[in-house]
Amino acid sequence: MTPAINITAASQAIALDRFPRFNLCHMPTPIEPMPRLSEALGGPKIFVKRDDCTGLATGGNKTRKLEFLVGEALAQEADMLVTQGAVQSNHVRQTAAAACRVGLQCHAVLERRVPNVEAAYEETGNVFLDKLFGATLEFRPAGLDMNAEAEAVSAQFRVAGRRPYFIPGGGSNPTGALGYVACAQEIAEQCAQEEHDFQWLVMGTGSTGTQAGLVAGFKALDWPLPVMGVSVRQPRERQVGAVYRLAMMTAEKLGVGGATESDIIVDDGYVGEGYGIPAESTLEAIALVARTEGLLLDPVYSAKGMAGLIGLIRQGFFKPSDNVLFLHTGGATALFAYESDILNTVG
Ligand SMILES: *Cc1c(COP(=O)(O)O)cnc(C)c1O
């Protein structure tokens, strides 16, 4: 399916070295087989791309985006990073750590997006690490336009004489998405070197930068690996539209041909009750992957992505001969904010 490509020529065409970048990420992250999970599911051969091992403060997908975002912040001589996320945001934790690496302040606006949580939810997991990295935090109720809130906060800092660099939620803008264009290139290179032949890539999709960057990257490389985004928060149609818009803007930034809307594939069957609320399938995925492969997933993103992969296998979506690559986007730090949900279900 995935033809061998002339990586050097394709990479030169993308020319990511045009863009400011600060090295934060352990690369390449390994691609590993999951033989015991594949056997337990009786399905295709499953492999995992270990972006939970990007190396910054327990890792995760935001590190790749932050290489370009922090690079741009430094090029603009910012003196602080301002961003936003849900309370247990992995993006905010990685941004807070990246700010420490470059000696900038980090200020984050946190949305109380998940209803009915215990008091410890705002103290443990990612919030604990945000504080350890010295980030300053403020909270908002659910349902506001959080990028607008964080931009308003940035404007106040600017009035006070600071030079804030604003990073949207999840680091998902064309600059951040370049991190996943780079990852698409990395996967293509690994497939050539390690002789993998994948028919699908499956991942959890939220603020869209990861899927948009991968789709834009594979398109620019003319290397057609289909990407299945498993929505963690919103209905299929809205997620497809959002991923498509960012994929187009990313292609425009690169000056390459864009994807078509039919390249954006999303399954919304594993959201459950909503963002940050684990469904039964989420908790099953956490336990199954932990107990077959000794691998940690997170309850907000990667386990919903894995629940999608498990569900698609059970529906017979893949051929038994397929090789499927699961992108592990990280997030296990948030497990500590969900201990009782998990233990009540899996024992
Ligand atoms: C942010 C995040 C995602 C989703 O990536 P987007 O680029 O926001 O779509 C997936 N997994 C984890 C662990 C994340 O923190």
Ligand as a Chemical Component Dictionary entry (heavy atoms), coordinates in Angstrom:
data_LIG
# 
_chem_comp.id                   LIG 
_chem_comp.type                 NON-POLYMER 
_chem_comp.pdbx_formal_charge   0 
_chem_comp.three_letter_code    LIG 
# 
loop_
_chem_comp_atom.comp_id 
_chem_comp_atom.atom_id 
_chem_comp_atom.alt_atom_id 
_chem_comp_atom.type_symbol 
_chem_comp_atom.charge 
_chem_comp_atom.model_Cartn_x 
_chem_comp_atom.model_Cartn_y 
_chem_comp_atom.model_Cartn_z 
_chem_comp_atom.pdbx_ordinal 
LIG C1 C1 C 0 -3.706 16.704 23.011 1  
LIG C2 C2 C 0 -3.686 15.228 23.027 2  
LIG C3 C3 C 0 -4.215 14.472 21.963 3  
LIG C4 C4 C 0 -4.930 15.085 20.796 4  
LIG O1 O1 O 0 -4.092 15.752 19.908 5  
LIG P1 P1 P 0 -4.677 16.996 19.126 6  
LIG O2 O2 O 0 -3.556 17.479 18.313 7  
LIG O3 O3 O 0 -5.125 17.957 20.179 8  
LIG O4 O4 O 0 -5.837 16.521 18.318 9  
LIG C5 C5 C 0 -4.109 13.107 22.008 10 
LIG N1 N1 N 0 -3.545 12.482 23.067 11 
LIG C6 C6 C 0 -3.054 13.167 24.112 12 
LIG C7 C7 C 0 -2.477 12.397 25.231 13 
LIG C8 C8 C 0 -3.102 14.566 24.135 14 
LIG O5 O5 O 0 -2.617 15.224 25.180 15 
# 
loop_
_chem_comp_bond.comp_id 
_chem_comp_bond.atom_id_1 
_chem_comp_bond.atom_id_2 
_chem_comp_bond.value_order 
_chem_comp_bond.pdbx_ordinal 
LIG C1 C2 SING 1  
LIG C2 C3 SING 2  
LIG C2 C8 DOUB 3  
LIG C3 C4 SING 4  
LIG C3 C5 DOUB 5  
LIG C4 O1 SING 6  
LIG O1 P1 SING 7  
LIG P1 O2 DOUB 8  
LIG P1 O3 SING 9  
LIG P1 O4 SING 10 
LIG C5 N1 SING 11 
LIG N1 C6 DOUB 12 
LIG C6 C7 SING 13 
LIG C6 C8 SING 14 
LIG C8 O5 SING 15 
# 
